[in-house]
Structures are given as C-alpha cells and as structure tokens.
Amino acid sequence: MTNTTFFIETYGCQMNKSRSEHIAQVMIQNGYQLIEDKKRADILLFNTCAVREHASEKAISNIQKTIKDLNKTSRYPIIVIFGCLSQFLKNRLVQRVPGAQIVIGTSNIDHIPQFIEEHTRKKKKILDFNLPSSSQVFDESGYLRNSSHISAYLPITYGCDNFCSYCVVPYTTGPQRSKPLRTILTDIEKIIQDGYKEIILLGQNVNSYGLDLDLKNGFEVLLQAIEQNFHNSSFWIRFLTSHPKDMRPSIVDIVKNSSIMAHYFHLPIQSGSDRILSAMNRGYTRDHYLKLAKYIRQNLPDSGIGTDMIVGFPGETERDFLDTLNIVQEVHFDQAYTYIYSSRSGTAAYQLPDHLPLAEKKKRLQFLNQTLSDIHQIKLSNWVGKKTKILIDQIEGMNSSGRTTDNQRIYLPNTNFILGQVISVVVIKTLKGKLYGELVLS
C-alpha cells in the first residue's frame, strides 16, 4: 500500500482544515503516501462545507470538473467526498457526482482507509451518512500539521447544540462533544514539544466547552488549566469561535491575566437588531453584546474584536439594517466577515417568507462593507508610532509579515527573519489597508 498516493482538497472553516490534517495522518498511518499534485494522486479526498449555498455549489462544480479533466487524460483515481456537504445532501450529492466511489458524512471519517480498502476489494460504492452520536469524540491518532511549525489547530469540541435558525451545522456535525480536559493538555504538551509557536483552540462555539460534560464555566476551567500548566512556555494560545451567549467577563479576565493568551476575541454578532437576533435564535440581545464588547475594550484596550454579520435575513427591514450599522459604529470591529443570507433547506429560517430583492441585499452588503472599511482605516492610522510584538508567519522574497496577539498583520522588509520568530516592531505607516513596520533593536 505504500505506493498508493492521495491528495486532500479542503473547503470551509478552520475546523475542516484541522479535520483534513487529521485524516492525512490517519491515511499515512495506514500506509498511504500524501502528495501535493492531485493530477497524479491515486486517491482524491474532498473535505466539504455546507454552510453557504454559493460556496457549496462552487465546491461541487470544482469536484465535477476535476473528475472530468482527469478522465480526459485516462486517469481514474478513487474519489472520496466527506464532511458537512456530504452529510447535508446525502444521496443528492451521490447523484450529482456519480464519479465518486466513496461518499460519507461527518461520523466515520476515521474509517476512510477501511472504506477505500473495501471499495478496492469489492468494487462497490461506499455510502455512510450516520450522524455522530453524543458520545463520539474522534479518535485523535494525530495530525499531519503544516511543516512550518508556526500555528497548530487543536479542536476542543465537535458538533453544535445551538440551532441558529439559519444554520445547518447542528444537522451536519451532530451534538456538541467536548474532549476531556486531560486529553487537551496532553495534546498541547505534544504540540509544544513539536516546536509550534501558536496553538488555536477550535470549536463551533469554543466557549461552550464542557456544557455537555456538566462542567460549570468549563471553558474558564480549561483556560485556567492551560495557564497553570504552560505559563512558562513561549507560545501563544488563541481560540475560535466564541458565541456571545456563552461569552462571559470571567473569560476576558483570564485572558487579561495570562502570559500566553492572545488578546483577540472572535465574537459573531450576525445582526444588530433584537428582532432579527430573536428570529435567528441567537440567544442574546443587542444590549448583551454591547456590554460584552464594552467590557473587553475597558479591560483589554489593546484587544481585537472580530465578528461575522449576515445581511438580508428573511424579514430584515431597513430599520433592522440600520441597527446593524449602528452597532458597527459603536463597537469598531477590528475584523469582520460579512455575508448575504444563504437559505438552507432543513433549517427553521428556510420556511420564513423572504421578499427582499437580491439587488437590495447586495446594496446593503456594499454599504455595510464600506462602513467597516472606513472604520478600519481610522483604526489602522491609530497604529502608526505604536510598538508591539509580532509572530513572523510569512516570508516571501524580500518581505516578511507577522501577526500581533490581537490579530493585526504588520509587513516589514525581510532582514533574515525566521518563520516562528517573535520580534518587536514599530509601525511606521499604513498604506492601502495594510500596516508597515520596522524592527525595534532595543
């Protein structure tokens, strides 16, 4: 089996990227060889995402084209499609991509090597769409992480229990399952030993960690355990993504008093309208979110706050949209990912009447993005003259760049920096939405 090669193509979020790293390791442990050229691979694995319709359709189109192009050259690799989109579409995906020999959801991805062997032996199509159970935490047999030894993803929960009315994730990933705390600490210890400089704790709602284990304020318990065990280590801890309804001031306090935790909170607001937040089943109000943001700004002034926002949710009025603009102007987000509402069958919002024309949705999105861009430019100009530390994670030719703990990227000339190096810089200018700095020698 050692001569059988495979290639993985990943769509979607950081959780999917982490899953691909895990599956790559599982494949290697079963005797397969990873290569970077999908035109030569014997097995193609596609790790899919179902969150937004446009992205899902693009992924399906890309997979169809890949198979078609390879078949034209008389290449017929084994095609494996797995992940959220497989779980969401099930047999509809099988019909749309008939060239796929193995199509599985999110439950038994660790069994992909066995599915491949079964298909090879029996020459039959393998389908598996069972949802993960509440007791199923993936067998962490390791990850084939990036070779740069800078950032490592570490999932601490799988699945989701929130059932936001627009989201398919609970239906594709199953209920929340938290890793045991001791397992996470062991994972962190190994990642540090492997030389990584940053660990990113992952979960669909990372700060709801432990709710399924009956841990009160379980995320604080985990963060405190990490601080206690690794406070003398030279690495950064980040976490993504926090849910506002489970975000607590005590989490901010732990980050503030920590020697290793990055000062960045990704806290999706989705909408600034209480009426829309209720229709989305988000579980918090505009006022609750503003109090959280104010607490972060007051207690960690150098902290970054990132967010996600949806425009054009069914029933969104101009007043609702103005409420979203207003909260953007109040919070002054440091990063924002914005989207037009994507209707997904099977969700509660799918049944809601939606009479807002697409042209109006696009207009609102454009206005929102312009507002965010104007605020971002002001925030960037305030960086000029500041001294800070950055973790070098990109070196391209004569230029380098790195990120601050609050997730700002700073560019500077490459003066023999090393990937993973932490250096002190001063910001000297902002140009075309980017920060530029120079090394501080003292």
HELIX and SHEET records of a PDB file:
HELIX    1   1 GLN A   14  GLN A   29  1                                  16    
HELIX    2   2 GLU A   53  LYS A   72  1                                  20    
HELIX    3   3 CYS A   84  LEU A   89  1                                   6    
HELIX    4   4 ASN A   91  ARG A   96  1                                   6    
HELIX    5   5 ILE A  109  HIS A  111  5                                   3    
HELIX    6   6 ILE A  112  LYS A  122  1                                  11    
HELIX    7   7 VAL A  169  THR A  173  1                                   5    
HELIX    8   8 LEU A  181  GLN A  193  1                                  13    
HELIX    9   9 VAL A  206  SER A  208  5                                   3    
HELIX   10  10 LEU A  211  LEU A  213  5                                   3    
HELIX   11  11 GLY A  218  PHE A  230  1                                  13    
HELIX   12  12 PRO A  244  ASP A  246  5                                   3    
HELIX   13  13 PRO A  249  LYS A  256  1                                   8    
HELIX   14  14 ASP A  274  ALA A  279  1                                   6    
HELIX   15  15 ARG A  286  ASN A  299  1                                  14    
HELIX   16  16 GLU A  318  VAL A  331  1                                  14    
HELIX   17  17 ALA A  348  GLN A  351  5                                   4    
HELIX   18  18 LEU A  358  SER A  381  1                                  24    
SHEET    1   A 6 GLN A  33  LEU A  34  0                                        
SHEET    2   A 6 THR A   5  THR A  10  1                                        
SHEET    3   A 6 ILE A  43  THR A  48  1                                        
SHEET    4   A 6 ILE A  78  GLY A  83  1                                        
SHEET    5   A 6 ILE A 102  ILE A 104  1                                        
SHEET    6   A 6 ILE A 126  ASP A 128  1                                        
SHEET    1   B 3 SER A 151  PRO A 155  0                                        
SHEET    2   B 3 GLU A 198  LEU A 202  1                                        
SHEET    3   B 3 TRP A 236  LEU A 240  1                                        
SHEET    1   C 2 THR A 157  TYR A 158  0                                        
SHEET    2   C 2 ARG A 177  SER A 178 -1                                        
SHEET    1   D 3 TYR A 264  HIS A 266  0                                        
SHEET    2   D 3 GLY A 304  VAL A 311  1                                        
SHEET    3   D 3 GLN A 335  ILE A 340  1                                        
SHEET    1   E 6 LYS A 387  GLU A 396  0                                        
SHEET    2   E 6 ASN A 399  ARG A 403 -1                                        
SHEET    3   E 6 ARG A 409  PRO A 413 -1                                        
SHEET    4   E 6 LYS A 434  LEU A 439  1                                        
SHEET    5   E 6 VAL A 422  LEU A 431 -1                                        
SHEET    6   E 6 LYS A 387  GLU A 396 -1                                        
END                                                                             
